[in-house]
Amino acid sequence: MTDPKQTLSPSEIDAAGLTGWRQVEGTIAAQFSTGDFATGLDLVNRIGASAEAADHHPDLTLTYPSVGVTLSSHDVGGITSRDLDLARTITEHAATLGVSVDGS
Protein backbone atom coordinates (compact mmCIF):
# COMPACT_ATOMS: atom_id res chain seq x y z
CA MET A 1 0.00 0.00 0.00
CA THR A 2 1.35 3.39 -0.98
CA ASP A 3 1.62 6.03 1.74
CA PRO A 4 -1.26 8.47 0.98
CA LYS A 5 0.97 11.40 2.01
CA GLN A 6 3.87 10.38 -0.27
CA THR A 7 4.13 12.21 -3.60
CA LEU A 8 4.40 9.98 -6.63
CA SER A 9 6.89 10.21 -9.47
CA PRO A 10 5.71 10.79 -13.05
CA SER A 11 6.52 7.16 -13.89
CA GLU A 12 4.49 5.90 -10.91
CA ILE A 13 1.55 8.00 -12.10
CA ASP A 14 1.91 6.68 -15.66
CA ALA A 15 2.03 3.13 -14.32
CA ALA A 16 -1.39 3.64 -12.71
CA GLY A 17 -2.92 3.43 -16.20
CA LEU A 18 -5.53 6.15 -15.77
CA THR A 19 -7.15 6.34 -19.20
CA GLY A 20 -7.82 9.91 -20.29
CA TRP A 21 -6.03 11.52 -17.35
CA ARG A 22 -2.90 13.56 -18.03
CA GLN A 23 -0.20 15.06 -15.85
CA VAL A 24 -0.18 18.84 -15.88
CA GLU A 25 2.19 20.84 -13.66
CA GLY A 26 1.96 18.74 -10.50
CA THR A 27 -1.66 17.71 -11.04
CA ILE A 28 -3.62 15.10 -12.94
CA ALA A 29 -6.49 16.35 -15.06
CA ALA A 30 -9.26 15.00 -17.26
CA GLN A 31 -12.07 16.44 -19.32
CA PHE A 32 -15.35 14.51 -19.51
CA SER A 33 -17.66 15.08 -22.49
CA THR A 34 -21.10 14.95 -20.88
CA GLY A 35 -23.12 16.02 -23.92
CA ASP A 36 -25.50 18.16 -21.89
CA PHE A 37 -25.57 20.29 -18.77
CA ALA A 38 -27.86 18.03 -16.71
CA THR A 39 -25.56 15.02 -17.13
CA GLY A 40 -22.58 17.22 -16.25
CA LEU A 41 -24.33 18.36 -13.09
CA ASP A 42 -25.12 14.75 -12.17
CA LEU A 43 -21.45 13.86 -12.63
CA VAL A 44 -20.35 16.82 -10.52
CA ASN A 45 -22.75 15.79 -7.74
CA ARG A 46 -21.40 12.22 -7.78
CA ILE A 47 -17.84 13.52 -7.70
CA GLY A 48 -18.75 15.80 -4.81
CA ALA A 49 -20.21 12.96 -2.76
CA SER A 50 -17.12 10.79 -3.36
CA ALA A 51 -14.79 13.69 -2.59
CA GLU A 52 -16.56 14.35 0.71
CA ALA A 53 -16.43 10.66 1.62
CA ALA A 54 -12.68 10.58 0.87
CA ASP A 55 -12.05 14.02 2.45
CA HIS A 56 -10.09 14.82 -0.71
CA HIS A 57 -11.42 17.52 -3.00
CA PRO A 58 -10.78 18.14 -6.70
CA ASP A 59 -11.05 21.36 -8.65
CA LEU A 60 -14.08 21.10 -10.93
CA THR A 61 -15.30 23.08 -13.93
CA LEU A 62 -18.86 22.48 -15.11
CA THR A 63 -19.72 23.85 -18.53
CA TYR A 64 -22.02 22.95 -21.36
CA PRO A 65 -21.19 20.21 -22.46
CA SER A 66 -18.32 19.00 -20.28
CA VAL A 67 -16.81 18.65 -16.82
CA GLY A 68 -13.15 19.37 -16.16
CA VAL A 69 -11.48 17.74 -13.16
CA THR A 70 -8.07 18.54 -11.68
CA LEU A 71 -6.60 16.59 -8.78
CA SER A 72 -3.58 17.15 -6.56
CA SER A 73 -2.77 16.75 -2.90
CA HIS A 74 -2.27 20.36 -1.82
CA ASP A 75 -1.13 19.33 1.65
CA VAL A 76 1.99 17.64 0.22
CA GLY A 77 2.40 19.65 -2.97
CA GLY A 78 1.98 16.90 -5.53
CA ILE A 79 0.13 13.85 -6.72
CA THR A 80 -0.44 11.02 -4.26
CA SER A 81 -2.28 7.71 -4.18
CA ARG A 82 -5.31 9.66 -2.91
CA ASP A 83 -5.46 11.44 -6.27
CA LEU A 84 -5.17 8.20 -8.22
CA ASP A 85 -7.91 6.58 -6.12
CA LEU A 86 -10.28 9.51 -6.60
CA ALA A 87 -9.48 9.65 -10.33
CA ARG A 88 -10.48 6.00 -10.65
CA THR A 89 -13.73 6.66 -8.76
CA ILE A 90 -14.50 9.67 -10.96
CA THR A 91 -13.88 7.61 -14.10
CA GLU A 92 -16.27 4.95 -12.75
CA HIS A 93 -18.95 7.59 -12.11
CA ALA A 94 -18.53 8.86 -15.67
CA ALA A 95 -18.81 5.35 -17.11
CA THR A 96 -21.99 4.72 -15.10
CA LEU A 97 -23.49 7.84 -16.69
CA GLY A 98 -22.31 6.87 -20.17
CA VAL A 99 -19.91 9.81 -20.20
CA SER A 100 -16.65 9.56 -22.09
CA VAL A 101 -13.32 11.05 -21.10
CA ASP A 102 -11.87 13.36 -23.71
CA GLY A 103 -8.50 11.78 -24.53
CA SER A 104 -7.09 14.81 -26.37
N, C-alpha and C positions, 0 to 999 in steps of 0.2 A: 504494500500500500504506500502510495506516495504521500509525503508530508504535505497537507493542504496549505501550509504556510511557506513552502519551498517554491521559488520561481523555477520555471522549466526552461530548458534551452530550446532554441528553434527546432533542432532535430527531434527532441522529445515531443514537441507540439505536432510536428509533421507526422511522427510515428503514431499519433493518436488516430489518424485517418478520419478526421472530421470533414466529410464531403461538403463542399460549398463554403467552408469557413476559410478565411485567409488571415495571415498575420500582418498587422499594420501598426507599426510604431509602438510596440509593447502591449498590443491588444490582439484579440481575435475578433473578427467581424464577419457578418453575413447579411445578405439582403434576401428577403423572402417575398416572392411575387404572389400576392394574395388575390389579385384580380378585382377585388372590390373593397370598399372601406369597411363594411360590416365584418367580413372575414378577417381583415387586418385587426380590427378591434377585438374580435374573439381571440385571435392569436396573442395579442398584447395582454389580454386578461389572463390567459392561461400561463403566459410567461410570468406575469406579475405574481400569480398564486405560487408558482414553483420557486420564484426568487424569494418570496417571503418565507416559504417553508425551509429554504436552504440558507436564509439570512445572507444572501449574496445577490447583489442587485446590478443588472446590466443597464447600459444606456440604450434607450429605445427611441426610434423615430417612426411614427405612424403617419403615412401619407396615402393618398389614393394613387396607385394601387399596390403599395408594398409596405413592409415593415423592415427597418434596419435595426440590427442588434450589434452592440459592441460590448465585449467582456474584457475585464482585467481585474486583478486583485489590487485595489488601490492601497490596501494596508501594507503590502509588501513590494509594491512598485513593479509588478509584472504579471505574467500569466502563470497560474497555478492549476493544480488538479481540480480545484473548485470551478474554475472557468471551463475546463474541458467537460466536467460532469454536467454543468448547467447547459453548455452548448449541445450536448447529446440530448438532454431533456427537451430543449427548445426545438431541435430538429424532429424529435418524436411528436411534439405537439403539432408542428407544421404538417407532418405526414398524416396525422390523424384528420386534419382539416383539408387534406388534399392540396396543400400549398407546397409549391416547389421553391427550392433555394436557387437563387440566381448565381450560377457558377462563374459569371464574368468578372 
